[in-house]
Amino acid sequence: MNKVKRLSLIAITLLIFQIFSPNLGLLAEAKSDNSGKIEVKQVKQNADSTKWKVIINASGEENDGSTTKVTIGSGQTHHSINNVGDADVETSANGYVIHTPAGAKTFDVEIITSITNQDQSSYGLEALTTYDDGSFKASDQVAALEKKSEDTEKVVEVEEEVVKAEPEEQVKLTESEESVKQEKIAKQTKEEQQKDEVNLLSIIPFAIGTPGVYTTDPNSIVVPTAIVGESTNAHTLADYLWANGDTVYVAIKSTHELQYMTLNGIQNYDSDVYNAQVPISIDGDSHLPTGLSGNTKDSHWTVFKFNLADLQLPEGNSPFFVKGIGGGHDVGGDLKFTIPKEDKEVKKIWVGGSNHPAVDLQLIAENVDGGTQVLRTGTVNGTESPAWTYTFTDVPMYDPYGRPYTFSADEAEVPVNYDKTLDGLTVTNTYNPEQMNMNVNKEWIGPATEYVTIKLFANGVDTGKTLILNEANDWLGSFTELNKFDDTTGDPIIYTVEELDIPGYTNELSGSVEDGFTFTNTNDETLEIDVEKKWIGPGKDSVTVKLFANGEDTEDTLVLNGDNNWSGTFDNLRKYDEETGEEIVYTVEEVVIPGYSSNTTGSAEDGFIITNTNDETIDVDVEKRWVGPATESVTIKLLASGEDTGQTLILGEDNNWSDTFKNLRKYDAETGKEIIYSVEEVEVPYGYDVDYSTEDEKHIITNTARYGSLTVEKVDENEKPLAGATFELRDSEGNVVGIFTTGNDGTIKFENLEWGDYKLKETKAPEGYNKLVKEIAITINGENLHVTKQVVNTPIGWNIPKTGGIGTLGFYGVGFILIAGAGWFVFRRRQV
């Protein structure tokens, strides 16, 4: 009985301490600012909220603006803020930040806070205002409203563990049931009773009443977490995971108390437990424990702490378990980490070499601790688009703790005969094979030919490499820079050499790769066959001519070039077959040269002539340029050595004013002379000059718009020129192009006008004449290149209409007739 009472007393004492401990700061003496800089007042209160007044610059002094940090005391949270006027307001994790502008204005701000903990004895609000001349603090607090008494039994709540995951149940022990509990306790040993005391203490955590503030490692993120599948307990949810230094934090919200958490088999070493409805802030973002089921007024945060080095979390999901206090409050399963993902492109670059095998590229992720891992592997073989590029999709940008990865690339195995260099996400293989040289010597038994050709074979395959041995090089040569190992297999390469057969000789080979090879030829009766090479059009540096005996390739060749005047001789040829004795019929064939057509004439006795015609083709690029407005399109025709080929191109905006005449024969098929191609614009647009030029072998056709002009003729109503009229001409942008005054001929001229719209304005009229009121619109373009405008002025004080074309001259005439008539009348009277 005494043990039960002692346990109950301990529990009640801890609960009371938990309720009041967060508010100890508010029970201290309230401090207010007396300088009129800042005031805080509690003005209204009910069971759910409290209304406060925060008066900034209460004295109304002139200032350069202020910043006020308002802190909401524990047991409360944000509700609303009003009457802020033209101040700027930011919402912080545990209050507000108010920025007031410069001036003498007083801000009477109203703040309403919502009560989140009904069990606190008091609530408070604090404001700290910073001006240029210092910081000033004010605060106020209010006692909690007295709760209405209820006829309830005094109980000690003992949580009873149940097997099923059901809503939290509490067994209330009344005095009538105490005897049963006492009997159960009596059966326990003294050590078990002491253990119960410790366990009871351990399941009542000390809660935090102020908002929790956490930060992540630099450049790290907060990792949203969620239970994979359907949770076994909707009263407990895992929301966030983050890391700072050597600690990993996991924020769990629940409606009940939690004992511990395991993540990936590791149990937390510490935790922060918060009062109901107290938010936590992570990197400045405030989070309330919302979204739970059950008794949500008790929703609160528990932040579990783990040693980062112990966790070793895998990518994606990790097993977890949260132990609750009481039955049905445990939750577990797999915890999913939602990590931002991006695509990463890895490039493979080959430098040199002709054999480029498929390569396994590796995407390497390095965490902030310097640890690396092969995150993904992909194979490239050159058929990709773009070639030798592999894109790894949905790559996590952070490790499971939210810390950023640094990415690089590598390859699983370096190809044979290549060196490897790494640069970020690029892997470069440079061809650098181990090589050797191999000597070849020629010896003769009997007279020698002019030269012999030695062919090199690698693993029995012709490499295409040859040596020409002759007296000039003492019949000695070397195949140099030969790879020791095969590019594909990596096996040592077996090299052999062969001499092209020389008719009239038998040869014998001796030696080795290491010691060098020696060819020994024995001379038989021979004959000679001359071969001459002719070209229509430019030729190649050399040609190879093969010799056939009775239609069979003798494997004997001639290399013809400018040094031997494009002629050579197959000599030392066996004239008769050594088995049949029949005369051998010799013919020659030229090794096909791409881009040339070949024709062979002659015979073995008279010699052979091989004529090659150059069939090389070229492209002629054409570009159209405009100086001035462009027309819709132009037609360009192609000339070959001044003659119209009948080929045309249409250039316009659709092809960016450029195109190409393709596959044109470079040389004349009969004369072999190079054809000179030129282009010509079929019809030059009116108002343009054309110019032909070339840039980097490209034909440039430039059309330049001619400048226009405006001639102004200033006349009176009788079309008589007027001097002294000043005109101003402006372009479409309002810029003055020119100002001119008419001379005795009444004419002015604006020249070198670019195409466009203009306004002509008379700024000064001739003396005695009315100035033109309206501006005259002028347009200069290809159709109106040179414009003439006649401008008519009327005398001042005259309002003589020009209807029907009658001018002032007619009125002058009438006046003259009247005067003459009057004079005649006077004259007649004098005579009488």
Buried (B, 14 or more C-beta within 10 A) or exposed (E): EEBBEEBBEBBEEBEEEBBBBBBEBBEEEBEBBEEBBBBBEBEEBEEEBBBBBBBBBBEEBEBEBBBBBBBBBBBBBBBEBEEBEEBEEEEBBBBBEBEBBEBEBBBBBBBBBBBBBEBBEBBBBBBBBBBEEEBBBBBBBBEBEEEEEEEEEEEBEBBEEEEEBEBBEEEEBEEEEBEEBEEEBEEEEEEEBEEBBEEBEEBBBEBBBBBBBBEBBEEBBBBBBBBEEEBEBBBBBBBBBBBBEEBBBBBBBBBBBBBBBBBBEBEBEEBBBBBBBBBBBBEEEBBBBEEBBBEBEBBBBBBBBBEBEBBEBEEEBBBBBBBBBBBBBBBBBEBBBEBEEEEBEBBBEBEEBEEBEEBEBBBBBBBBEEEBEEBBBBEBEEEBEEEBBBEBEEBBBBBBBBBBBEBBBBBEEEBBBBEEEEEEBBBBBBBEBEEBEBBBBBEBEEEBBBBBBBBBBBEEEEBEBBBEBBEEEEBEBBBEEBBEBBBEEEEEBEBBBBBBBBBBBBBEEEBEBEEBBBBBBEBBEBBEBBBBBBBBBEBBEBBBBBBBBEEEEBBBBBBBBEEBEBBBBBBBBBEEEEEEEEEBEBBBBBEEBEEBEBEBEBEBEEBBBBBBBBBBEBEBBBBBBBEBBBBEEBEBBBBBEEEEBEBBBEBBEEEEBBBBBEEBBBBBEEEBEBBEBBBBBEEBBEBBEEEEEEEEEEBBBBBBBBBBBBBBBBBBBEEEBBBBBBBBBBBEEEEEBBBBBBEEEBBBEBEEBEBBEBBBBBEEBBEEBBBBEEEBEBEBBBEEBBBEEEBBBBBEEEEEEEEEEEBBEEEEEEEEEEEEEEEEEEEEEEEE
